[in-house]
């Protein structure tokens, strides 16, 4: 994505001025995609253990206390453009990665493996 941002931008427009905006924003946009996909990958760990409520609240907290304030603060006080916007979104996804990572790290794997064994015996 980072190396082919102009080609990616051409999916949306052929206007050279807009394509330059895409190229200028390639670093934060790449960070958004990286942290977004990493969060989806890490999310599967607590989801597979049935911690759907915790995953929901983690997403809620990261969105409303990470992404939204990040975007507002960065676009208001730093850069009022797509670079600031994507940087704020990347900050929110980074917060989500840390929350999901903490959930995965602090989970009691023995407890959840025992629950999975009991579910498998019933089926």
C-alpha positions, 0 to 999 in steps of 0.5 A: 500500500505504501509503495503503490498509493497512487495506484490505490488512489486511482480506484477513486479518482483520476484527478492529479490533485487528489492523487497527490493527497493520497500519496501525501497521506500514504504513511498514516493510511498504511498505519491505519490498515496495518493496525486495523488488520492487526486488531482483527487478527488479535480480536480472534483470540478473545472471541474464540474464548467466548469473550464477546462482551469484552471485545465489544467494550474494547471496540467501544472504548477504542473508538470513542476514547481513542479514534474520535478524540484522536481525530478531533485533536489532531485535525483541530490542533495539528493538521487540518487535512487527511494526514491528520485524519488518518493519523487519528484513526491510526491512533485509535486502532493502535489503542484497540491493538493494545486493549486486545493484546492485554485481553489475550495476554491476561486471559486464563487459558486453562479456564477457557480450554476447560470450557471448550472441552466441556462444550465438545463433550456435549456435542 
